[in-house]
Amino acid sequence: MYDVMLDEANLWHHEHEQEPPLRKRKIEEAPPPSPVEDVYFSDEEDPEEQEKYRLQVVESCGFDVDYCNHTYNGIMPGGCSPYDKLFAKAGLHCYNLEKGKKLEFRSLVKVNSEIGSLYNPYSTSEVMDPINNSIHTFQTLVTDAGYDNKARLILVTKICRIKPQVPGMGDATVFWDLDAIDDFYKGDMPDWPPNDDKLQFYEVNGLELPDNEWLHLYAEVALFSEWADDLSAYMPFEMKKVVVQTREDVESSMKLKSRNAIFYMSFKIRGGRECRGIVRRTSDGRTGHMCLEARCWIDK
């Protein structure tokens, strides 16, 4: 049931406190090995311990695995780096967009890592519902799909959910339906600025920005695609202009919520440098699925 649309990326997670290395990419439809069926255990491994691992993966979908005596292809406890935090925030954004929620990210609690053909962080976070200030445990699986088609960073969300109260329950369909994505949003990322008058563009006005704070997340994703580092010293960003491009025939105010859209952003980071970023958002329509592809220019 694990992994999905992108394969043969040379991703190796060195130390848990460090950022994963540079990502090589190739889009494929064949899924990589399962973290249950294709785990390599040592020859001396107790079959009961192997079964313990299998049950933990199946019952928690990989989020609550504390046994890691296998040597390859399995899920194991990892660290909580700024890299993992960004991916966890992207998964929460996918959930909010689907459910019409505004849950707020508070902290990254833990990350389990699956190292196969790609880097798959199974992250558990603490989030808050501002409506009643209630705290929830949030789980998301967001794959680092490397870079391709002029995108310097590709985040593929496969699971995003409030942690089920009963083990083994909850929806978690990780396989993507690539045919469901409009061909317009495939291939090379566009250049800056948009210049196709045949498509619908919508410039976000300043009054809409406070109700769409996730646009700052898109700016963070874009900048991370260029710098791949902890960006806390450069935040908060000052959003200057956001233009949305979509083929979906919806009212102007709803273009921000389009399932498939391209966002052109100009923003200023702390310290005064001007940046321009493009984020392409796509989905196959399945629960918990969202892909963000990003590129960025930092003006001198």
Secondary structure, DSSP 8 states (H G I E B T S, - for coil): ----SB--------STTS--------B-SS----TTTT-EE-TT--HHHHHHHHHHHHHHTTSS-----EEESSEEE----HHHHHHHHHHHHHHHHHHT---EEEEEEEEEEEESSSEEEEEEEEEEETTTTEEEEEEEEEEE---BTTBSEEEEEEEEEE--SSTT-S-------GGGS-GGGSSS---SS---TTSEEEE--GGGGGG-THHHHHHHHHHHHHH-S--GGG-S-EEEEEEEEE-S---GGGGGG-SSEEEEEEEE-TTS-EEEEEEEEE--SSTT-EEEEEEEEE--
